[in-house]
Amino acid sequence: MSLRPLHGHHAIRSRLAAAAADGRLPASLLFTGPRGVGKQRLALWLGQLLLCEQATRERLPEPCGGCLHCRNAARCAHPDLHWYFPLKLRKGSETPPEEVALDYAEAVRERMDAQGVWGGSDGSVGIYIRAVNALVLRAAMRPAMAARAVFVVGDAERMASQEASKEAANAFLKLLEEPPPGTTLVLTSSEPGLLLPTIRSRVVTVRVPRLSRDDMERFLDDPEVVRALGKRSREEAVQEAEGAPGRVFGDAAHEQAQAQGERLLRAALLPASPDGTAARVLVAAQQGGKGARGGFSSALDVLVRLLHDRAQQLAMAGEEGAARRIAASVLAVEEAKVRAHGNVNPQLLASQLLVTLHRALVP
Ligand SMILES: [Zn+2]
């Protein structure tokens, strides 16, 4: 799996590459711009360029794409290209840095499995103290493979607040102010106003503009992207995205999770007939393998919401017994969510969950 190719942003790429070649690139950067415009992708591109062994002035602004560093960076598997972004908080406040690294390796793999496409960060995720601590510790170490190290922090406004740990926040500020030689930090944010002034004052801001119509067209030439459009026409997608290609996926992923959640509920509610059972088997099989875990988790989130709504409606209609049964079945979905996180195949989880839900919902 590789990252989806970077489209557009040619002027910024040239500027960044020229600055890097002349040794003028600020060590701490902040990419701002609309959600979905490709800020993290651009930051990873810059990471690859900085790590590339063959990035010669003649070839600028692009990294060579063929050296070991480039190949690893393109798969997000370079030990000196670090990528942090909001994650769900794990239970237990003390997580050793090695486990944080494993959590991020897993989360990056999910983003890669999804072909470099991910939804926006909802309210349940953050860049927690443990991640900030791990980043600071890693930055203090020597690069593992390349001559330099690059740290990308996506959705940086979701970094734990200073109140959560003054020590970690101060260590991070110190790092931003004066990164070790050969270290580059790139923060990205579509809401820079939410960043602490102490962070904003320590970074050089680069505004990432929307893609031009031509670049959006080129982006839409990718067959994978066309698949993600679903029922929308190319023109509709261009209009909706407003120059932010990520929005083409963001909305599609959201719609897909909604439809998938609804399908799961409908299948659970079908009667205990051979047809009903066959439909449940089919819907479970549609959930995809391990690579589909991200999408499956989102579908389960939708399912929880649908069950809550349904319980509320039934309670209001005076059907308290049915409402209680549904509320209890939410637990089974929550449990499936935890297991989906723990490497269990979505198809297997869905088939077990549908049996449990069916028993709870169809007396
Ligand atoms: Zn290279």
Residues whose N, C-alpha, C, O or C-beta is under 5 A from the ligand:
A	BS01	ZN	C52 E53 Q54 P63 C64 G65 G66 C67 C70
